[in-house]
Amino acid sequence: MPFITTTDGTDIFYKDWGAGQPVVFSHGWPLNADAWDDQLLLVASNGFRGIAHDRRGHGRSTQTWDGNHMDTYADDLAQLIERLDLRDVILVGHSTGGGEVARYIGRHGTSRVAKAVLLGAVPPLMLKTDANPDGLPISVFDDIRAGVLADRSQFYQDLSGPFYGANRDGSAVSQGVRDAFWLMSMACGLKPAYACIEQFSATDFTENLLRIDVPTLIAHGDDDQIVPIGASALKTAELVKDATLKVYPGAPHGLVGSFKDAFNADLLAFVRS
């Protein structure tokens, strides 16, 4: 299996499918590169090179005790891009991965980047503060921490409901989709999973968003129960200079069903444009 080894000795697993302009995917918490398989197949089947990595601590990458920090996630992404000598890259980030993309650009610029996609992404800031009154209260994230520590297996099973909107009337989300979410989540180390909660919830990406100077697609479901659209995509669209906002009515946080189909079509159109 392909890995790179970062400067601190962490092995980062990645998938590398197809050939052409690279489209590099960053996944959400607590998943891994497998969450992007449908989109990797899509871009690789249409003349692009699809690449997705497991964030440190997640999936097949090293379950690190230290370094579970947004700056390190962004630097790991930078090392992957540099080791593979990728240029004219289209970065795609979902949820926490959207924060990783924003922080990468904030720390490393866009000399290797052509476009960006932020899907259901956590920026600018999820946590409610005096300066961010539309964010979620700290109790929400304390409950996530408690659930992960107490019984992470059951917590992830339960989380798959709101993640995919399976708790909504009329939902057709399959048990298989929810089982896949649980399986990917359980492959994340306990320490990295716990540490990442603070990173996706309390990191302020505002200054990173202001540094994005490439065309950016901001895509979000308006029934996202995990990263509510009001404090995330709607604000991000105001901060990113060359942004296109796409709102999917009734769509949840996770890509599933008609939401997945619509996003895939928009993603392909955007990378081709």
C-alpha positions in Angstrom: 0.0 0.0 0.0 1.3 3.5 -0.8 2.5 5.6 2.1 4.6 8.7 2.6 6.6 9.2 5.9 6.4 12.8 7.2 9.3 14.6 8.9 8.1 13.5 12.3 8.1 9.8 11.3 4.3 9.5 10.7 3.2 7.2 7.9 0.4 8.6 5.9 -1.6 6.2 3.7 -3.0 7.4 0.4 -4.9 6.2 -2.6 -3.8 7.3 -6.0 -6.2 6.5 -8.9 -6.1 7.5 -12.6 -4.0 10.1 -14.4 -4.4 13.8 -15.3 -4.8 17.0 -13.3 -4.8 15.9 -9.6 -7.9 16.2 -7.4 -6.8 15.7 -3.8 -9.5 14.8 -1.2 -9.4 15.4 2.6 -12.0 13.5 4.6 -14.1 14.3 7.6 -13.8 13.1 11.2 -13.5 10.3 12.2 -13.4 8.7 8.8 -10.7 8.0 6.3 -9.9 8.0 2.5 -12.5 5.3 1.9 -15.2 7.9 2.4 -14.2 9.4 -0.9 -14.2 6.2 -3.0 -17.3 7.3 -5.1 -15.7 10.6 -5.9 -12.3 9.1 -6.6 -13.9 6.8 -9.1 -15.8 9.7 -10.6 -12.8 11.9 -11.2 -10.4 9.1 -12.2 -13.0 7.9 -14.8 -13.2 11.3 -16.3 -9.6 12.1 -17.0 -8.3 13.3 -13.6 -6.0 11.8 -11.0 -7.8 11.2 -7.8 -5.8 11.1 -4.5 -7.2 10.7 -1.0 -5.2 10.2 2.2 -6.0 8.9 5.7 -5.4 11.8 8.1 -2.8 10.9 10.8 -4.4 8.9 13.5 -7.2 7.8 11.1 -7.6 4.6 9.0 -4.3 3.1 7.9 -2.1 6.0 8.8 0.0 6.0 12.0 -2.1 6.3 15.2 -0.1 9.2 16.5 0.0 10.3 20.2 1.3 13.7 19.4 0.7 16.0 16.4 -3.1 15.7 16.3 -3.4 19.4 15.5 -4.9 21.3 12.5 -1.5 22.8 11.7 0.1 19.3 11.5 -2.8 18.0 9.4 -2.2 20.8 6.9 1.5 20.2 6.9 1.0 16.5 6.3 -1.2 17.4 3.3 1.6 19.7 2.1 4.2 16.9 2.4 1.9 14.5 0.5 1.5 17.1 -2.3 5.2 17.8 -2.4 6.4 14.2 -2.3 4.1 13.4 -5.2 5.2 16.6 -6.9 1.5 17.6 -7.5 0.8 20.8 -9.3 -2.3 22.6 -10.5 -4.1 20.7 -7.7 -7.8 20.8 -7.0 -8.3 20.5 -3.3 -11.6 19.0 -2.0 -12.3 18.9 1.8 -15.4 17.6 3.6 -16.2 18.7 7.2 -12.9 18.6 9.1 -11.2 18.0 5.8 -12.6 21.4 4.7 -10.7 22.9 7.7 -7.6 21.0 6.6 -7.8 22.5 3.1 -8.3 26.0 4.5 -5.4 25.7 6.9 -3.2 24.2 4.2 -3.8 27.3 2.0 -3.3 29.6 5.1 0.1 28.0 5.8 1.3 27.0 2.4 -0.4 29.3 -0.1 -1.8 28.4 -3.5 1.3 28.0 -5.7 0.4 24.4 -6.3 -3.4 24.9 -6.1 -5.8 25.6 -9.0 -9.2 25.4 -7.2 -10.8 24.4 -3.9 -14.0 22.7 -2.9 -15.3 23.0 0.7 -18.2 20.5 1.3 -20.1 20.6 4.6 -17.0 22.2 5.9 -16.3 23.4 9.5 -14.8 26.9 8.7 -14.9 29.6 9.7 -15.5 28.5 13.3 -17.9 25.9 14.8 -17.7 26.9 18.4 -19.9 29.6 19.9 -17.9 32.5 21.3 -18.6 36.2 22.1 -17.3 37.0 18.6 -19.1 34.0 17.0 -22.6 34.0 18.6 -24.0 31.8 15.8 -21.7 28.9 16.6 -22.6 25.7 18.6 -22.2 25.8 22.4 -19.2 24.1 24.0 -21.6 21.5 25.6 -22.2 20.0 22.1 -18.6 19.2 21.8 -18.2 18.1 25.4 -21.0 15.6 24.7 -19.1 14.3 21.7 -15.9 13.9 23.8 -17.9 12.1 26.5 -19.5 9.8 24.0 -16.2 8.8 22.4 -14.6 8.1 25.7 -17.5 6.2 27.2 -18.5 3.9 24.3 -17.1 5.0 21.0 -18.6 2.0 19.1 -22.1 2.8 20.1 -21.5 6.6 19.8 -20.4 6.2 16.2 -23.4 4.0 15.4 -25.7 6.6 16.9 -23.9 9.5 15.1 -24.4 7.9 11.7 -28.1 8.8 12.1 -27.9 12.6 12.0 -24.7 12.4 9.9 -26.7 11.0 7.0 -30.1 12.3 8.0 -31.4 8.8 8.8 -33.3 10.3 11.7 -35.5 12.4 9.4 -39.0 11.2 8.4 -38.9 9.5 5.0 -35.2 8.8 5.1 -34.1 6.0 2.8 -30.5 5.7 4.2 -29.5 2.1 4.2 -28.1 0.2 7.1 -25.1 -0.5 4.9 -24.2 3.2 4.6 -24.4 3.5 8.4 -22.4 0.3 8.9 -19.6 1.7 6.6 -19.5 4.9 8.7 -19.1 2.9 11.9 -16.4 0.7 10.3 -14.3 3.7 9.1 -14.8 5.5 12.5 -13.6 2.5 14.5 -10.4 2.5 12.5 -9.5 5.9 14.0 -7.3 5.7 17.1 -9.0 6.7 20.3 -6.4 9.4 21.2 -6.4 11.0 17.7 -10.2 10.8 17.5 -10.5 12.6 20.9 -7.9 15.2 20.1 -9.4 16.0 16.7 -12.7 17.1 18.3 -11.1 20.2 19.7 -9.4 20.8 16.3 -12.5 20.8 14.2 -14.7 22.6 16.8 -12.4 25.3 18.2 -10.1 26.2 15.4 -10.8 29.6 13.8 -10.1 29.5 10.1 -11.1 33.1 9.3 -7.7 34.3 8.4 -7.1 31.1 6.3 -10.3 31.7 4.3 -9.2 35.3 3.5 -6.0 33.9 1.9 -7.9 31.7 -0.6 -7.3 33.3 -4.0 -8.4 30.5 -6.3 -11.9 29.6 -7.5 -13.7 27.9 -4.7 -16.9 25.9 -4.6 -18.7 26.0 -1.3 -21.3 23.2 -1.1 -23.5 22.5 1.9 -26.8 20.8 2.7 -29.3 23.1 4.4 -30.4 20.3 6.8 -26.9 19.6 8.0 -27.3 18.5 11.6 -23.5 18.2 12.2 -22.2 21.4 10.8 -25.2 23.8 10.6 -25.0 25.9 7.4 -25.6 29.3 9.1 -22.4 29.5 11.0 -20.3 27.7 8.3 -20.9 27.8 4.6 -23.0 31.0 4.6 -20.2 32.9 6.4 -17.4 31.2 4.4 -19.0 32.4 1.2 -18.7 36.0 2.4 -15.0 35.6 3.3 -13.6 33.8 0.2 -13.0 36.1 -2.7 -13.8 33.9 -5.6 -16.5 31.7 -4.1 -19.5 30.0 -5.6 -22.1 28.9 -3.0 -24.2 25.8 -3.7 -26.9 24.9 -1.2 -28.7 21.6 -1.4 -32.2 21.8 0.0 -33.0 19.1 2.7 -29.5 17.6 2.4 -27.7 16.2 5.4 -24.0 16.3 6.4 -22.9 13.1 4.8 -23.0 12.4 1.0 -25.9 10.0 0.4 -28.7 9.4 -2.1 -29.8 12.3 -4.2 -27.4 14.6 -2.3 -24.4 12.5 -3.4 -25.7 12.4 -7.0 -26.2 16.2 -7.1 -22.8 17.0 -5.5 -21.0 14.5 -7.8 -22.4 16.3 -10.9 -21.5 19.7 -9.5 -18.0 18.5 -8.5 -17.3 17.1 -12.0 -18.6 20.3 -13.6 -16.4 22.4 -11.3 -13.2 20.4 -11.9 -13.8 20.5 -15.7 -14.5 24.3 -15.7 
